[in-house]
């Protein structure tokens, strides 16, 4: 009697609205799964159309093309003799649902709509879809004619049900349903479902992988069973990077681990597991069995098909594996690099242009591009033909085979140090040294002529000549003269990005990379339309603290000793005149707070959801050993004043890789006004009242001691 089942899950690099490419990647994953003996294949959420379609989900075209792709899948000989579980939007009785369509041998077995929609942070599924609210109920779904012609079915079950094969029972979860307080796998497992599948589109955030793995292992620890998780991977068209981590678990242990970051467009995991291990595991948990005896049953769709073979006594079963987690520094070196690669190859540009200042942020960005070149060379060396074809198209050379990351970086990355009379020789040397070590095509130029021309136009028109503060100018003059330099750098960056390759006799243009970190964006410590304005920003969702740790990691990982000098130098914008040839301006002095403090403010503001008064109350305890209540109050007021004054800058923030949950990205993640009353009169008065109360109490305590 067969009891060993081989199941497959996958991570696919799908792309929103790329129906042809998505179809081919789905078919490739099914073919690999079948070749490995799998009888069930699970794919990511909305894999047919791509998860990131956003408002394209409103369009009838998206539904139509998804149905057309489904018809192609049903007709393909590749999908025969394996249960295929694919994701797509489906309209049922005039309502759009995010669905799994499960089929076998040209017949649709079940359309399972998502019941718990992700609708927080970067997710807005309730904008396009409606959750299925009829627990353990199904309805008849009338198939479109093009599907009826293929399946010879008029209607199929639509709703919350499970599949009963000859040898086991299979139930579905979809992404968010794993993360809810009462996940659906609990009741399904109690009702005898032995294999739970989860189709996800879960994006990368630093240090998030462990939470995902813990949820899966805990689900099967408490209830027993087999759990398959599929996920999207790569950049499917916006700020998010979906980080794979497909997995297969059983009874609290992991049996197959997928890569979190890679350039493989199709990754398939399979495992051969013994159903009797699930049954014996569950048999001894009496509390689970007592709950199972009372659970409401799920509708079962009978499937005349077995996942196991008749004689499998000698078939080897998979062994548990220990999950290997990346450090945050490794995550930064891999995730944003893969995101950049997807953006580069799918935008059909010829490389990147990076203003390299000699500071930590632009150096970190350069290291991420260098890491991308490492990964491309490794992928080509391991035989990845898709990556080889992509890199040959990018460099416009069909015979090119990348072998050396430094040589490839010279083709794909142009760096530029844009000096002014306020720049130091030290930062120029640090930028040039790093460029030499990573192999980028490096340009040194001076912007002084352009700055003087622009300021000269103002002086000619107004008869006034603004001065820096050290030369007797006002704060307004000082800031305006700094901003002119910063904005001219942006203009020059785009000019060189468009024409640099042309001047070298090469084809194509370059994507401009920004390098403002998440903390500076939060405070608005950047000039609107300066070098923070770019096409994309790989570090815009990463804190200064994590970036410094990553750069330190890069010294050894990539053998780049130039990074050590960059780390030891003070962070500076170099927009004010030098003092005796030395830097007189530092970022933390300009901001009036440290980067470490900024990270704390950012997490409290966004993740802990505190306004000025609540932040003050929390920091009173957090900083009780280093700050008085008055000092805490002053720091909170300073932060919120500057944050609200500069919030308008977030409306033009360069699209950045999302890596932190306290990102201030105004576009879809951090929805707030950008015109504030920057005095916060009511909120700050509440803080002031509390400070006075605490100061009076402290004085009374001192008096009582006397």
C-alpha positions as CSV (number, residue, x, y, z in Angstrom):
1,X,0.0,0.0,0.0
2,X,1.5,3.4,-1.0
3,X,2.1,5.9,1.7
4,X,5.1,7.9,0.5
5,X,4.3,11.1,-1.4
6,X,6.6,13.3,-3.4
7,X,5.4,16.9,-3.5
8,X,6.8,20.1,-5.1
9,X,6.8,23.7,-4.3
10,X,8.6,26.6,-6.0
11,X,9.8,30.2,-6.1
12,X,9.3,31.9,-9.4
13,X,10.6,35.3,-10.6
14,X,7.2,36.4,-12.0
15,X,6.7,39.9,-13.5
16,X,3.5,41.9,-13.4
17,X,1.6,41.6,-16.7
18,X,4.3,39.5,-18.3
19,X,1.8,36.8,-19.2
20,X,4.1,35.1,-21.7
21,X,7.1,35.0,-19.5
22,X,5.0,34.0,-16.5
23,X,3.5,31.1,-18.4
24,X,6.9,29.8,-19.5
25,X,8.2,29.9,-15.9
26,X,5.1,28.1,-14.6
27,X,5.5,25.4,-17.3
28,X,9.2,25.0,-16.5
29,X,8.5,24.6,-12.8
30,X,5.9,21.9,-13.5
31,X,8.2,20.1,-15.9
32,X,11.0,20.1,-13.2
33,X,8.6,18.9,-10.6
34,X,7.4,16.0,-12.7
35,X,10.9,15.0,-13.6
36,X,11.6,14.7,-9.9
37,X,8.7,12.4,-9.4
38,X,6.3,14.9,-7.8
39,X,2.6,14.3,-8.1
40,X,1.6,17.7,-6.8
41,X,3.0,21.1,-7.7
42,X,2.3,24.4,-5.8
43,X,3.2,27.8,-7.2
44,X,3.2,31.4,-5.8
45,X,0.3,33.7,-5.2
46,X,-1.2,35.3,-8.4
47,X,1.6,33.7,-10.4
48,X,-0.2,33.9,-13.7
49,X,-0.6,37.7,-13.9
50,X,2.1,38.6,-11.3
51,X,1.4,39.8,-7.8
52,X,2.3,43.5,-8.4
53,X,-0.4,44.4,-10.9
54,X,-1.9,46.8,-8.4
55,X,-4.7,48.8,-10.2
56,X,-4.3,46.7,-13.3
57,X,-6.5,44.2,-11.4
58,X,-9.4,46.5,-12.1
59,X,-9.0,45.9,-15.8
60,X,-10.9,43.2,-17.6
61,X,-7.8,42.6,-19.7
62,X,-6.0,41.2,-16.6
63,X,-8.8,38.7,-16.0
64,X,-9.0,37.8,-19.7
65,X,-5.3,37.2,-20.2
66,X,-5.2,35.2,-16.9
67,X,-7.9,32.9,-18.3
68,X,-6.1,32.6,-21.6
69,X,-2.9,31.5,-19.8
70,X,-4.9,29.0,-17.7
71,X,-6.3,27.5,-20.9
72,X,-2.8,27.1,-22.2
73,X,-1.7,25.4,-19.0
74,X,-4.7,23.1,-19.1
75,X,-4.0,22.1,-22.7
76,X,-0.2,21.6,-22.2
77,X,1.0,18.0,-22.1
78,X,3.5,19.1,-19.4
79,X,0.6,19.5,-16.9
80,X,-0.8,16.0,-17.4
81,X,-0.6,13.4,-14.5
82,X,0.3,16.0,-11.8
83,X,-2.0,18.1,-9.7
84,X,-1.2,21.7,-10.5
85,X,-2.1,24.5,-8.1
86,X,-1.8,28.0,-9.8
87,X,-2.7,31.5,-8.7
88,X,-4.8,34.0,-10.6
89,X,-7.6,36.6,-10.2
90,X,-11.1,35.2,-10.8
91,X,-14.4,37.1,-11.1
92,X,-17.3,35.2,-9.6
93,X,-20.8,36.7,-9.7
94,X,-19.4,40.1,-10.5
95,X,-16.9,40.1,-7.6
96,X,-13.1,39.8,-8.0
97,X,-11.3,37.2,-5.9
98,X,-7.6,36.3,-5.4
99,X,-7.7,32.6,-6.1
100,X,-6.0,29.3,-6.4
101,X,-7.1,27.2,-9.4
102,X,-6.3,23.5,-8.8
103,X,-6.5,21.2,-11.8
104,X,-5.6,17.7,-13.0
105,X,-5.6,16.3,-16.5
106,X,-7.5,19.1,-18.1
107,X,-10.2,19.2,-15.4
108,X,-10.5,22.0,-12.8
109,X,-10.9,20.4,-9.4
110,X,-11.5,23.5,-7.2
111,X,-11.2,27.2,-7.3
112,X,-10.2,28.3,-3.9
113,X,-10.6,32.1,-3.1
114,X,-8.4,33.8,-0.6
115,X,-10.3,34.4,2.8
116,X,-7.9,36.7,4.6
117,X,-6.5,39.6,2.5
118,X,-3.3,41.4,3.3
119,X,-4.2,45.0,3.8
120,X,-1.5,46.7,5.8
121,X,1.9,48.3,5.1
122,X,2.8,47.6,1.4
123,X,-0.3,45.4,0.8
124,X,-3.6,46.8,-0.3
125,X,-5.5,43.7,-1.5
126,X,-8.9,45.0,-0.3
127,X,-8.6,47.7,-2.9
128,X,-8.9,45.1,-5.7
129,X,-10.2,41.9,-4.1
130,X,-13.0,40.8,-1.8
131,X,-12.3,38.0,0.8
132,X,-14.4,34.9,0.6
133,X,-16.3,34.9,3.9
134,X,-18.3,31.7,3.6
135,X,-16.3,29.3,5.7
136,X,-16.5,25.6,4.6
137,X,-19.0,26.5,1.8
138,X,-18.7,26.2,-1.9
139,X,-20.8,27.4,-4.9
140,X,-20.9,26.5,-8.5
141,X,-18.7,28.6,-10.7
142,X,-19.7,28.8,-14.4
143,X,-16.6,28.5,-16.5
144,X,-15.9,31.0,-19.3
145,X,-16.5,29.3,-22.7
146,X,-12.8,29.2,-23.6
147,X,-12.2,27.1,-20.5
148,X,-15.3,24.9,-21.1
149,X,-13.9,24.1,-24.5
150,X,-10.8,22.7,-22.9
151,X,-12.1,21.0,-19.7
152,X,-15.6,19.9,-21.0
153,X,-16.9,21.2,-17.7
154,X,-19.7,23.7,-17.4
155,X,-19.3,24.4,-13.7
156,X,-16.6,23.7,-11.0
157,X,-16.6,24.1,-7.2
158,X,-15.7,27.6,-6.0
159,X,-15.1,28.2,-2.3
160,X,-13.6,26.9,0.9
161,X,-13.1,23.1,0.5
162,X,-10.3,20.5,0.5
163,X,-9.2,17.8,-1.9
164,X,-9.6,14.1,-1.0
165,X,-7.3,12.0,-3.1
166,X,-7.2,8.2,-3.0
167,X,-4.4,8.3,-0.3
168,X,-4.5,11.7,1.5
169,X,-6.2,15.0,2.0
170,X,-4.9,18.4,0.8
171,X,-6.0,21.9,2.0
172,X,-5.0,25.4,0.8
173,X,-3.9,28.5,2.6
174,X,-2.9,31.7,0.7
175,X,-0.1,33.9,2.1
176,X,-1.8,36.1,4.7
177,X,-3.9,33.3,6.0
178,X,-0.7,31.8,7.6
179,X,-0.1,35.1,9.5
180,X,-3.7,35.5,11.0
181,X,-4.4,34.8,14.7
182,X,-6.5,31.8,13.8
183,X,-4.9,30.4,10.7
184,X,-7.0,28.1,8.5
185,X,-4.5,25.3,8.7
186,X,-5.5,24.8,12.3
187,X,-9.1,23.6,11.6
188,X,-8.0,21.9,8.3
189,X,-5.4,19.9,10.2
190,X,-8.0,19.0,12.9
191,X,-10.3,17.8,10.1
192,X,-7.8,15.3,8.9
193,X,-6.1,17.4,6.2
194,X,-2.5,16.0,6.0
195,X,-0.9,18.3,3.4
196,X,-1.4,22.1,3.8
197,X,-0.2,24.3,0.9
198,X,0.5,28.0,1.1
199,X,0.9,30.2,-2.0
200,X,2.6,33.4,-1.0
201,X,3.9,36.7,-2.3
202,X,5.9,37.7,0.7
203,X,8.5,40.5,0.3
204,X,11.9,40.8,1.9
205,X,12.4,42.9,5.1
206,X,15.7,42.6,7.0
207,X,15.5,39.9,9.7
208,X,12.0,38.7,8.5
209,X,12.9,35.2,7.3
210,X,13.0,33.7,10.8
211,X,9.4,34.8,11.4
212,X,8.2,33.1,8.2
213,X,10.1,29.8,9.0
214,X,8.8,29.9,12.6
215,X,5.2,30.2,11.5
216,X,5.5,27.1,9.2
217,X,7.4,24.9,11.7
218,X,5.1,25.9,14.5
219,X,2.0,25.1,12.4
220,X,3.2,21.5,11.9
221,X,4.6,21.2,15.4
222,X,1.3,21.8,17.1
223,X,-0.9,19.9,14.6
224,X,1.3,17.6,12.7
225,X,1.2,17.4,9.0
226,X,3.1,18.4,5.8
227,X,3.3,22.1,4.9
228,X,4.4,23.4,1.6
229,X,5.1,27.1,1.1
230,X,5.7,28.7,-2.3
231,X,6.7,32.3,-2.8
232,X,7.5,34.8,-5.5
233,X,11.1,35.9,-5.9
234,X,12.6,39.0,-7.5
235,X,11.4,42.5,-8.4
236,X,8.1,42.2,-10.2
237,X,7.9,45.9,-11.1
238,X,8.2,48.1,-8.0
239,X,10.0,48.8,-4.7
240,X,9.5,45.3,-3.2
241,X,11.8,42.3,-3.5
242,X,10.1,39.0,-3.0
243,X,12.7,36.8,-1.3
244,X,11.8,33.2,-2.1
245,X,12.4,31.0,0.9
246,X,10.1,28.3,-0.4
247,X,10.0,25.4,2.0
248,X,8.6,22.0,2.8
249,X,8.1,21.1,6.4
250,X,6.6,18.1,8.3
251,X,5.8,17.6,12.0
252,X,7.9,20.7,13.1
253,X,11.0,20.0,11.0
254,X,12.1,21.5,7.6
255,X,12.8,19.0,4.9
256,X,13.5,21.3,2.0
257,X,14.8,24.9,2.0
258,X,14.8,27.2,-1.0
259,X,17.2,30.1,-1.6
260,X,16.3,33.5,-0.1
261,X,18.2,35.4,-2.8
262,X,19.3,34.1,-6.2
263,X,19.3,35.0,-9.9
264,X,17.5,31.8,-10.8
265,X,14.1,32.6,-12.3
266,X,12.7,29.2,-11.5
267,X,13.5,27.2,-8.4
268,X,11.7,24.0,-7.6
269,X,11.9,22.1,-4.2
270,X,10.7,18.5,-3.9
271,X,10.5,16.2,-0.9
272,X,9.4,12.6,-0.5
273,X,7.6,12.2,2.8
274,X,5.8,9.3,4.5
275,X,2.2,10.0,5.4
276,X,2.4,7.4,8.2
277,X,4.8,9.8,9.9
278,X,2.1,12.4,10.0
279,X,-0.5,9.9,11.3
280,X,1.7,8.5,14.0
281,X,2.8,12.0,15.1
282,X,-0.8,13.1,15.4
283,X,-1.9,9.9,17.2
284,X,-0.1,10.6,20.4
285,X,-1.3,14.3,20.8
286,X,-4.5,13.6,22.8
287,X,-5.4,17.3,23.1
288,X,-5.3,17.7,19.3
289,X,-7.4,14.6,18.8
290,X,-10.0,15.8,21.3
291,X,-10.3,19.1,19.4
292,X,-10.4,17.1,16.1
293,X,-13.4,15.2,17.3
294,X,-15.4,18.4,17.6
295,X,-14.3,20.3,14.5
296,X,-16.8,21.2,11.8
297,X,-15.9,19.3,8.6
298,X,-14.8,20.8,5.4
299,X,-16.5,20.0,2.1
300,X,-14.3,17.3,0.4
301,X,-13.7,17.3,-3.4
302,X,-13.1,13.7,-4.3
303,X,-10.1,13.2,-6.7
304,X,-9.5,9.9,-8.4
305,X,-5.8,10.2,-8.2
306,X,-3.0,9.2,-5.7
307,X,0.1,11.2,-4.7
308,X,1.8,7.9,-3.7
309,X,2.7,4.9,-5.8
310,X,1.5,1.4,-5.2
311,X,4.9,-0.1,-4.3
312,X,7.1,2.4,-2.5
313,X,8.7,0.3,0.3
314,X,12.2,0.9,-1.1
315,X,11.7,4.5,-2.0
316,X,14.0,6.8,0.0
317,X,12.4,9.5,2.1
318,X,13.8,13.0,2.6
319,X,15.7,13.9,5.7
320,X,15.3,17.0,7.9
321,X,17.6,19.9,7.2
322,X,18.8,22.8,9.4
323,X,17.6,26.1,8.1
324,X,20.5,28.4,7.3
325,X,19.8,32.1,7.9
326,X,21.7,35.0,6.4
327,X,23.1,37.7,8.6
328,X,21.6,41.2,8.0
329,X,24.9,42.2,6.3
330,X,24.5,39.2,3.9
331,X,20.9,40.1,3.3
332,X,22.0,43.7,2.3
333,X,24.7,42.3,0.0
334,X,22.3,39.9,-1.7
335,X,18.7,41.3,-1.7
336,X,19.2,44.8,-3.2
337,X,21.8,43.3,-5.6
338,X,19.2,40.9,-7.0
339,X,16.6,43.7,-7.1
340,X,19.1,45.8,-9.2
341,X,19.7,43.0,-11.5
342,X,16.0,42.5,-12.2
343,X,15.6,46.2,-12.7
344,X,18.6,46.5,-15.1
345,X,17.7,43.6,-17.3
346,X,14.0,44.3,-17.5
347,X,14.4,48.1,-18.2
348,X,16.8,47.3,-21.1
349,X,19.4,49.8,-19.9
350,X,23.1,49.3,-20.3
351,X,24.2,49.8,-16.7
352,X,24.2,52.2,-13.8
353,X,25.6,55.7,-13.1
354,X,26.5,56.4,-9.4
355,X,27.6,59.8,-8.0
356,X,30.4,58.5,-5.6
357,X,31.1,61.0,-2.8
358,X,33.6,59.1,-0.8
359,X,31.1,58.6,2.0
360,X,29.5,55.5,3.5
361,X,26.1,55.7,1.7
362,X,27.4,55.9,-1.9
363,X,30.1,53.4,-1.1
364,X,27.5,51.0,0.2
365,X,25.6,51.5,-3.1
366,X,28.7,50.8,-5.1
367,X,29.3,47.6,-3.1
368,X,25.8,46.4,-3.8
369,X,26.4,46.8,-7.6
370,X,29.7,45.0,-7.1
371,X,27.8,42.2,-5.3
372,X,25.4,42.0,-8.2
373,X,28.4,41.5,-10.5
374,X,29.7,38.7,-8.2
375,X,26.3,37.0,-8.4
376,X,26.1,37.3,-12.2
377,X,29.5,35.8,-12.6
378,X,28.7,32.9,-10.2
379,X,25.4,32.3,-12.0
380,X,27.1,32.1,-15.4
381,X,29.8,29.9,-14.1
382,X,27.2,27.5,-12.7
383,X,25.5,27.3,-16.1
384,X,22.6,29.7,-15.9
385,X,21.8,30.4,-19.5
386,X,19.1,33.0,-18.8
387,X,21.6,35.2,-16.8
388,X,24.2,34.8,-19.6
389,X,21.7,35.8,-22.3
390,X,20.6,38.8,-20.2
391,X,24.2,40.1,-19.5
392,X,25.1,39.7,-23.2
393,X,22.1,41.8,-24.2
394,X,23.0,44.4,-21.6
395,X,26.6,44.8,-22.8
396,X,25.5,44.4,-26.4
397,X,28.0,41.6,-27.1
398,X,26.6,38.1,-28.0
399,X,30.0,36.4,-27.4
400,X,30.7,37.9,-24.0
401,X,31.1,35.6,-21.0
402,X,31.5,37.3,-17.7
403,X,34.1,35.7,-15.4
404,X,35.6,38.4,-13.3
405,X,33.2,40.6,-11.2
406,X,35.7,43.5,-11.4
407,X,35.8,43.4,-15.2
408,X,32.0,43.1,-15.4
409,X,31.6,46.0,-13.0
410,X,33.7,48.1,-15.3
411,X,31.2,47.5,-18.0
412,X,28.0,48.0,-15.9
413,X,28.9,50.7,-13.4
414,X,30.1,54.3,-14.1
415,X,31.0,56.2,-10.9
416,X,31.6,59.9,-10.8
417,X,33.1,62.2,-8.1
418,X,31.7,65.7,-8.5
419,X,34.1,68.0,-6.7
420,X,33.4,71.6,-5.7
421,X,35.6,74.1,-4.0
422,X,34.1,72.8,-0.7
423,X,35.3,69.2,-1.4
424,X,38.3,67.8,0.4
425,X,41.1,65.9,-1.2
426,X,40.4,63.1,1.3
427,X,36.9,62.3,0.0
428,X,38.1,62.5,-3.6
429,X,40.9,60.0,-2.9
430,X,38.6,57.7,-1.1
431,X,36.1,57.6,-4.0
432,X,38.8,57.1,-6.5
433,X,40.4,54.3,-4.5
434,X,37.1,52.4,-4.1
435,X,36.3,52.8,-7.8
436,X,39.7,51.3,-8.7
437,X,39.1,48.3,-6.3
438,X,35.7,47.4,-7.7
439,X,36.7,48.2,-11.3
440,X,34.0,50.8,-12.1
441,X,34.6,53.2,-15.0
442,X,35.4,56.3,-12.9
443,X,35.1,60.0,-13.7
444,X,36.5,63.0,-11.7
445,X,35.0,66.4,-12.5
446,X,34.5,69.8,-11.0
447,X,31.0,71.5,-10.7
448,X,32.4,74.9,-9.7
449,X,31.9,76.4,-13.2
450,X,28.3,75.4,-13.3
451,X,27.6,76.6,-9.7
452,X,29.2,80.0,-10.3
453,X,27.1,80.3,-13.6
454,X,23.8,79.6,-11.8
455,X,24.6,81.9,-8.8
456,X,25.8,84.5,-11.3
457,X,22.4,84.4,-13.1
458,X,20.7,85.1,-9.7
459,X,23.2,88.0,-8.9
460,X,22.7,89.5,-12.4
461,X,19.0,89.5,-12.0
462,X,18.7,90.7,-8.4
463,X,21.9,92.6,-7.9
464,X,22.5,90.5,-4.7
465,X,25.3,88.0,-4.1
466,X,24.5,85.4,-1.5
467,X,27.3,84.4,0.9
468,X,28.0,81.3,3.1
469,X,27.5,81.8,6.8
470,X,31.3,81.7,7.5
471,X,31.6,84.6,5.1
472,X,28.9,86.6,6.9
473,X,25.8,85.3,5.1
474,X,22.5,84.6,6.7
475,X,21.2,81.0,7.3
476,X,18.9,81.4,4.2
477,X,21.9,82.3,2.0
478,X,24.0,79.5,3.5
479,X,21.3,76.9,2.8
480,X,20.6,78.1,-0.7
481,X,24.3,78.0,-1.7
482,X,24.5,74.4,-0.4
483,X,21.4,73.4,-2.3
484,X,22.6,74.8,-5.6
485,X,25.6,72.6,-5.5
486,X,23.5,69.5,-4.6
487,X,21.0,70.2,-7.4
488,X,23.6,70.8,-10.0
489,X,25.1,67.4,-9.2
490,X,21.7,65.8,-10.0
491,X,21.6,67.6,-13.4
492,X,25.1,66.5,-14.2
493,X,24.4,62.9,-13.1
494,X,21.5,62.6,-15.6
495,X,23.5,64.2,-18.4
496,X,26.3,61.8,-18.0
497,X,23.9,58.9,-17.5
498,X,22.4,59.6,-20.9
499,X,25.5,60.4,-22.9
500,X,28.5,58.8,-21.1
501,X,28.3,55.6,-23.1
502,X,27.7,57.6,-26.3
503,X,30.9,59.5,-25.7
504,X,32.7,56.1,-25.4
505,X,31.2,54.8,-28.6
506,X,28.9,52.3,-26.8
507,X,25.1,51.9,-27.1
508,X,22.4,52.6,-24.5
509,X,21.9,54.7,-21.4
510,X,22.5,54.3,-17.7
511,X,20.1,54.1,-14.7
512,X,21.0,56.8,-12.1
513,X,21.4,55.3,-8.6
514,X,20.5,57.3,-5.5
515,X,22.1,56.7,-2.2
516,X,20.0,58.4,0.6
517,X,19.5,56.1,3.5
518,X,16.2,55.5,5.4
519,X,17.2,57.7,8.4
520,X,18.1,60.7,6.3
521,X,14.9,60.4,4.3
522,X,12.9,60.2,7.5
523,X,14.3,63.5,8.8
524,X,14.4,65.1,5.4
525,X,18.2,65.6,5.6
526,X,18.6,65.8,1.9
527,X,18.1,68.5,-0.8
528,X,15.0,68.1,-2.9
529,X,16.1,67.2,-6.4
530,X,19.7,66.6,-5.5
531,X,21.6,63.3,-6.0
532,X,19.0,61.7,-3.8
533,X,16.8,62.1,-6.9
534,X,17.6,59.2,-9.1
535,X,15.9,56.4,-11.0
536,X,16.2,53.9,-8.2
537,X,17.8,53.7,-4.8
538,X,19.0,50.3,-3.5
539,X,19.7,51.6,0.1
540,X,16.7,53.9,0.6
541,X,15.1,51.4,3.0
542,X,18.2,50.7,5.0
543,X,19.4,52.4,8.2
544,X,22.8,54.1,8.6
545,X,23.6,51.6,11.4
546,X,23.0,48.6,9.1
547,X,24.8,50.3,6.2
548,X,27.9,50.8,8.3
549,X,27.8,47.1,9.3
550,X,27.4,46.1,5.7
551,X,30.3,48.2,4.5
552,X,32.5,46.7,7.3
553,X,31.3,43.3,6.0
554,X,32.3,44.3,2.5
555,X,35.9,44.9,3.5
556,X,36.4,41.1,4.0
557,X,33.7,39.7,1.8
558,X,34.8,41.6,-1.3
559,X,38.4,42.3,-0.4
560,X,37.9,46.1,-0.6
561,X,40.3,47.8,1.9
562,X,39.3,51.2,0.6
563,X,36.1,50.8,2.6
564,X,38.0,50.9,5.9
565,X,39.1,54.5,5.2
566,X,35.5,55.5,4.3
567,X,34.2,54.0,7.5
568,X,36.7,55.8,9.7
569,X,35.9,59.2,8.1
570,X,33.2,61.5,9.5
571,X,30.0,61.6,7.5
572,X,29.8,65.0,5.7
573,X,27.9,66.6,2.9
574,X,30.8,68.9,2.0
575,X,28.6,71.7,0.9
576,X,30.1,74.4,3.1
577,X,33.6,76.0,2.8
578,X,36.5,74.0,4.2
579,X,38.4,75.2,7.2
580,X,42.1,75.2,6.3
581,X,41.5,72.5,3.7
582,X,39.7,70.3,6.2
583,X,36.0,69.4,6.5
584,X,34.2,71.7,8.8
585,X,30.7,70.2,8.4
586,X,29.4,66.8,9.6
587,X,26.0,65.2,9.0
588,X,25.2,64.6,12.7
589,X,26.0,68.3,13.6
590,X,23.8,69.5,10.8
591,X,20.9,67.2,11.8
592,X,21.3,68.0,15.5
593,X,21.0,64.3,16.4
594,X,22.8,61.0,15.9
595,X,22.0,58.3,13.3
596,X,21.4,55.9,16.2
597,X,18.8,58.3,17.7
598,X,17.2,58.7,14.2
599,X,16.7,54.9,14.0
600,X,15.0,54.9,17.4
601,X,12.7,57.8,16.3
602,X,11.9,56.0,13.1
603,X,10.9,52.7,14.7
604,X,8.8,54.4,17.3
605,X,7.1,56.7,14.8
606,X,6.2,54.0,12.3
607,X,6.3,50.5,13.9
608,X,5.2,51.5,17.4
609,X,2.8,54.1,15.9
610,X,3.7,56.9,18.3
611,X,2.9,60.6,17.9
612,X,5.0,63.2,19.8
613,X,3.5,62.6,23.2
614,X,3.6,58.8,23.1
615,X,7.2,58.9,21.8
616,X,8.2,61.2,24.7
617,X,6.6,58.8,27.2
618,X,8.4,55.7,25.7
619,X,11.7,57.5,25.5
620,X,11.5,58.6,29.1
621,X,11.9,54.9,30.1
622,X,14.3,53.9,27.3
623,X,16.7,56.8,28.0
624,X,16.1,57.2,31.7
625,X,19.8,56.5,32.5
626,X,21.2,59.0,30.0
627,X,18.7,61.8,29.6
628,X,16.6,64.0,31.9
629,X,12.9,64.4,31.1
630,X,13.7,67.9,29.8
631,X,16.4,66.6,27.5
632,X,14.0,63.8,26.2
633,X,11.3,66.4,25.5
634,X,13.8,68.7,23.6
635,X,14.9,65.8,21.5
636,X,11.4,64.7,20.6
637,X,10.3,68.2,19.8
638,X,13.4,68.7,17.6
639,X,12.7,65.5,15.7
640,X,9.1,66.1,15.0
641,X,9.7,69.7,14.0
642,X,12.3,68.7,11.5
643,X,10.4,65.6,10.3
644,X,7.2,67.5,9.7
645,X,9.0,70.5,8.1
646,X,10.7,68.2,5.6
647,X,7.9,65.7,5.0
648,X,7.1,67.2,1.6
649,X,10.4,65.8,0.4
650,X,9.0,62.3,0.7
651,X,6.5,63.0,-2.1
652,X,9.4,63.0,-4.6
653,X,11.5,60.3,-2.9
654,X,13.3,58.1,-5.4
655,X,11.8,54.6,-5.6
656,X,13.9,52.6,-3.1
657,X,14.3,48.9,-2.2
658,X,12.0,48.3,0.7
659,X,14.1,46.8,3.6
660,X,12.8,48.4,6.8
661,X,9.4,48.6,8.4
662,X,10.0,52.2,9.4
663,X,10.5,53.4,5.9
664,X,9.1,56.9,5.3
665,X,8.2,56.2,1.7
666,X,5.2,58.4,0.9
667,X,4.1,56.5,-2.2
668,X,2.4,53.4,-0.8
669,X,3.9,52.5,2.5
670,X,3.8,55.5,4.9
671,X,0.7,57.4,4.1
672,X,0.7,60.8,5.9
673,X,0.2,64.5,5.1
674,X,3.0,66.5,3.8
675,X,1.7,69.9,5.0
676,X,1.9,69.9,8.9
677,X,1.6,72.5,11.6
678,X,5.3,72.1,12.4
679,X,4.8,73.7,15.8
680,X,2.7,70.8,17.0
681,X,1.2,73.3,19.6
682,X,-1.2,70.9,21.4
683,X,1.1,67.9,21.3
684,X,4.2,69.8,22.5
685,X,2.2,71.5,25.3
686,X,1.1,68.0,26.5
687,X,4.8,67.1,26.6
688,X,5.7,70.3,28.4
689,X,3.0,69.8,31.0
690,X,4.4,66.3,31.8
691,X,8.0,67.6,32.0
692,X,6.9,70.3,34.5
693,X,5.0,67.7,36.5
694,X,8.1,65.4,36.6
695,X,10.4,68.3,37.5
696,X,8.2,69.3,40.4
697,X,8.1,65.8,41.7
698,X,11.8,65.4,41.4
699,X,12.2,68.7,43.4
700,X,9.8,67.5,46.1
701,X,11.7,64.3,46.4
702,X,14.9,66.3,46.9
703,X,13.3,68.6,49.5
704,X,12.0,65.5,51.4
705,X,15.5,64.1,51.6
706,X,16.7,67.4,53.1
